Amino acid sequence: MSSMALSLLSSLRNGDSLKKLLNGCKGLHSGGGRRDFRSRASGPKGRQSGLQWLGTTGVARGAEQVLSHRSPPNRTAPLCTSAGSGQDMTSSLWALYNETKKQTEDLVPAIAGNYLNPDSIFANNEMSLEDIEIYGFDYDYTLAFYSHHLHTLIFNIARDILIQEHRYPEGLREYDYISDFVIRGLHYDVQKALLMKIDAFHYIQLGTVYRGLHPVSEKEVIAMYEGSHVPLEQMSDFYGKSSHGHTMKQFMDIFSLPEMTLLSCVNDYFMKHNIDYEPVHLYKDVKEAIGDVHVRGIMYRAVEADIVFLPTVGKYIRYG
């Protein structure tokens, strides 16, 4: 809780303190008259003083409303009537709690309703919309919501790119997209070709490590990593960027679900058929194939062709 909120709540216990707060806020603006925030926003100092005026005026109004409806404090119930009466102490504590809760609920809405002038809020005072000629929107999962069929489409197209352009075995066509195999936030060890869940403290969650489509035993994981902790220097950057040689790539994007599944399927195929391969090159090939689905516009052309005006009819777009 902010220092201002703590100060306001502490004032509830003392009517004199609340009066002093109210008088102090009024004293700051004894010049009178409603001031226009926009006229004070000529520079950094002007913007700051304008916000200060809005804040203190809102506090003054809110405090004045609460003070005008404030009932005299209840001094009839002592905290506890006797050392041996647990029931009286419980009742007194509940009474004190309920009274404090009521006072807080009375104060907070009054201040929140008068704290800011909605006509004086600007997202960016430095920008003039008259200078903007084009507006763009990132519509993926903002303006447009996709069905699980789109992930299947991305998986299939990237799989075919691996086969047709990177000369991967035709047997990969046996693999289909597995919609419930992965989730967002998983890490992939690029050098060991292992998919896993790592917590916020960089500890591998044992039981979540997969090589291909098959789990890896806890004993083997501990032997490979000499424990379950992954050093910070091996982790990827925020949002999974691993441009500095980090071996742990994190998949944070929703579109990364088919990429993780394709990586696991290709790994599984190579292991099942005893084909030697370099995990780093496999990771780069899959990443490039998935990227081509987006960069070449293949996915977007499919989505554009799927756009219809009748709800619940489209295959890739979710309506309603």
Disulfide bonds with the S-S distance in Angstrom:
none
